[in-house]
Amino acid sequence: MKLSSVVRWGLGVSLVVVGAGACSSSRQQVAEEQETRPSESLAAYYPLAVGNRWTYRVNGRADRTVDVEVLKEEDGYFHDNQGGQLSVDNFGVRDRKRYLLRGPLAEGTQWTNVVSVSSTERYRILQAGVPCEAPAGSFPHCVRVEARNRVDAQTTLVNALTFAEGVGLVRIDVSAEKSNGERVPQTWLELASFKLQEPGR
């Protein structure tokens, strides 16, 4: 598969992830409401509600953004304006084909998603309960996940996803890993701004 196809596939998966996440009404509110200890609730790392919206910068460029808004809830999935559909169940945060985050929220947790006859994605939590930053703010409790999908004998697509408690997805890094272990960065997205609907609205 051509490298450009790898990038498109990775970005496509990333936009599905971005496409149904959640935001927060303010950075200060998130900081005030979060406890000193990270939550074990998977839903806390991807709060879903109609009306949530956020903006991601692509490759750090303020003039190149992806705006996402959750438009409706249907059949247990939250649908957004980018075509993403996400849900949280007893096992984790998922779209229609894969779990993006599963418990326990601890370093080393692994799971596999068979998304088609020829495509298997392998996920692993790299870090849990660590701080992270984005242009939208600093967040005390984050989970970093690595997703790997072998594209061909020479290339593995690697998606690194960072989720912040009470906020959702704050960063995506897509790279292509060669058979010799070399990683070639492809694209990345970072949370620039966000807004979460007030509870009960």
C-alpha positions as CSV (number, residue, x, y, z in Angstrom):
1,M,0.0,0.0,0.0
2,K,1.3,3.5,-0.8
3,L,2.3,5.7,2.0
4,S,-0.4,8.2,1.0
5,S,-3.0,5.5,1.4
6,V,-1.6,4.8,4.9
7,V,-2.0,8.4,5.8
8,R,-5.5,8.6,4.5
9,W,-6.5,5.4,6.4
10,G,-4.9,6.7,9.6
11,L,-6.4,10.1,9.4
12,G,-9.8,8.5,8.6
13,V,-9.6,6.4,11.8
14,S,-8.5,9.5,13.7
15,L,-11.4,11.6,12.4
16,V,-13.8,8.8,13.5
17,V,-12.2,9.1,16.9
18,V,-12.4,12.9,16.8
19,G,-15.8,12.7,15.3
20,A,-17.9,11.9,18.4
21,G,-15.9,13.0,21.4
22,A,-16.7,15.6,23.9
23,C,-15.6,18.9,25.2
24,S,-15.9,21.0,28.4
25,S,-17.6,24.2,29.1
26,S,-14.4,25.8,30.4
27,R,-10.9,24.8,31.4
28,Q,-11.5,26.2,34.9
29,Q,-14.6,24.2,35.4
30,V,-12.8,21.0,34.4
31,A,-10.0,21.7,36.8
32,E,-12.4,22.5,39.6
33,E,-14.6,19.4,39.1
34,Q,-11.8,16.9,38.7
35,E,-10.8,15.0,41.8
36,T,-7.1,14.7,42.9
37,R,-7.3,11.0,41.9
38,P,-8.1,10.0,38.3
39,S,-11.5,8.4,37.6
40,E,-11.8,4.7,36.8
41,S,-14.9,5.5,34.7
42,L,-14.3,5.1,31.0
43,A,-17.1,7.5,30.3
44,A,-15.2,10.2,32.2
45,Y,-12.5,10.1,29.5
46,Y,-15.0,10.5,26.7
47,P,-18.1,12.3,27.9
48,L,-20.7,12.2,25.2
49,A,-23.7,14.6,24.9
50,V,-25.6,16.3,22.0
51,G,-24.3,19.8,21.5
52,N,-20.7,19.1,22.6
53,R,-18.3,20.7,20.3
54,W,-14.6,21.2,19.9
55,T,-11.9,22.3,17.4
56,Y,-8.7,20.5,16.6
57,R,-5.6,22.0,14.9
58,V,-4.1,19.9,12.2
59,N,-0.3,19.7,12.4
60,G,-0.3,22.6,14.8
61,R,-1.6,25.1,12.3
62,A,-4.1,27.6,13.5
63,D,-5.3,28.1,9.9
64,R,-6.0,24.4,9.4
65,T,-8.7,23.1,11.8
66,V,-11.3,20.4,12.2
67,D,-14.5,21.5,13.9
68,V,-16.6,18.7,15.4
69,E,-20.1,18.9,17.0
70,V,-22.2,16.1,18.3
71,L,-25.6,16.5,16.5
72,K,-27.8,13.6,17.8
73,E,-28.1,10.4,19.7
74,E,-29.5,7.4,17.8
75,D,-29.5,3.7,18.5
76,G,-27.2,4.2,21.5
77,Y,-24.5,6.1,19.4
78,F,-23.7,9.8,19.4
79,H,-23.4,11.1,15.8
80,D,-21.4,14.1,14.8
81,N,-21.0,16.5,11.9
82,Q,-17.9,14.6,10.6
83,G,-19.7,11.2,10.3
84,G,-18.3,9.8,13.5
85,Q,-20.4,7.6,15.8
86,L,-19.4,6.8,19.4
87,S,-20.8,5.0,22.4
88,V,-19.7,4.1,25.9
89,D,-20.7,0.6,27.2
90,N,-19.6,-1.6,30.1
91,F,-16.4,-2.5,28.2
92,G,-15.3,0.8,27.0
93,V,-15.5,3.6,24.5
94,R,-16.3,2.4,20.9
95,D,-17.4,3.3,17.5
96,R,-19.3,0.8,15.2
97,K,-16.2,-1.3,14.5
98,R,-13.7,-0.9,17.4
99,Y,-13.0,-0.2,21.0
100,L,-10.9,3.0,21.3
101,L,-10.5,2.8,25.0
102,R,-11.0,-0.2,27.4
103,G,-10.4,-0.9,31.0
104,P,-8.8,-1.3,33.3
105,L,-7.3,2.1,32.9
106,A,-3.8,1.0,33.7
107,E,-0.5,0.9,31.8
108,G,-0.1,-2.3,29.8
109,T,-3.9,-3.0,29.3
110,Q,-4.2,-4.5,25.8
111,W,-7.1,-5.4,23.4
112,T,-7.6,-6.3,19.8
113,N,-10.2,-5.2,17.3
114,V,-10.9,-7.2,14.1
115,V,-12.3,-4.5,11.9
116,S,-12.4,-6.6,8.7
117,V,-11.3,-9.9,7.2
118,S,-7.9,-8.4,6.4
119,S,-7.5,-5.8,9.1
120,T,-6.7,-6.3,12.8
121,E,-6.0,-3.4,15.1
122,R,-3.9,-3.9,18.3
123,Y,-4.3,-1.4,21.2
124,R,-2.3,-0.9,24.3
125,I,-2.5,1.7,27.1
126,L,1.0,3.3,27.3
127,Q,0.3,5.6,30.3
128,A,-2.7,6.3,32.6
129,G,-3.3,9.0,35.2
130,V,-0.6,11.3,33.7
131,P,-0.9,15.0,32.9
132,C,-1.1,16.2,29.3
133,E,-1.3,19.5,27.5
134,A,-2.8,20.9,24.3
135,P,-3.5,24.5,23.2
136,A,-6.9,24.1,24.9
137,G,-5.3,23.7,28.3
138,S,-3.4,21.5,30.7
139,F,-5.2,18.4,32.1
140,P,-4.1,16.5,35.2
141,H,-5.5,13.0,34.4
142,C,-4.9,11.6,30.9
143,V,-4.6,8.2,29.3
144,R,-2.3,7.6,26.3
145,V,-3.2,4.7,24.0
146,E,-1.3,3.3,21.0
147,A,-3.2,1.6,18.2
148,R,-1.3,-0.5,15.6
149,N,-2.5,-1.9,12.3
150,R,-0.2,-3.7,9.9
151,V,-0.8,-2.3,6.5
152,D,1.7,-4.6,4.6
153,A,5.0,-6.4,5.1
154,Q,6.9,-3.1,5.2
155,T,4.5,-0.7,7.0
156,T,2.5,-0.6,10.3
157,L,0.2,2.3,10.9
158,V,0.5,3.7,14.4
159,N,-2.1,6.0,16.0
160,A,-1.3,7.5,19.4
161,L,-4.4,8.8,21.1
162,T,-4.5,10.9,24.3
163,F,-7.7,11.2,26.3
164,A,-8.2,13.7,29.1
165,E,-10.6,13.1,32.0
166,G,-13.7,15.2,31.7
167,V,-12.7,16.5,28.2
168,G,-12.3,13.6,25.8
169,L,-9.7,13.3,23.0
170,V,-7.0,15.9,23.2
171,R,-4.3,14.7,20.8
172,I,-3.8,12.2,17.9
173,D,-0.5,11.4,16.4
174,V,-0.4,9.3,13.2
175,S,2.8,7.7,12.0
176,A,4.0,5.0,9.7
177,E,6.4,2.5,11.2
178,K,8.8,0.7,8.8
179,S,9.9,-2.9,9.2
180,N,13.3,-1.6,10.5
181,G,11.4,0.2,13.4
182,E,11.8,3.7,12.0
183,R,8.7,5.8,12.4
184,V,7.8,8.4,9.9
185,P,5.3,11.1,11.2
186,Q,2.3,11.5,9.0
187,T,-0.1,14.0,10.7
188,W,-1.3,15.1,14.1
189,L,-4.2,16.8,15.6
190,E,-4.4,18.7,18.9
191,L,-7.3,20.2,20.8
192,A,-7.5,24.0,20.4
193,S,-10.8,24.7,22.0
194,F,-13.9,22.9,23.4
195,K,-17.3,23.3,24.9
196,L,-19.4,20.8,26.9
197,Q,-23.1,21.1,27.4
198,E,-24.1,21.6,31.1
199,P,-25.4,18.4,32.8
200,G,-29.1,18.1,32.6
201,R,-29.6,20.2,29.5
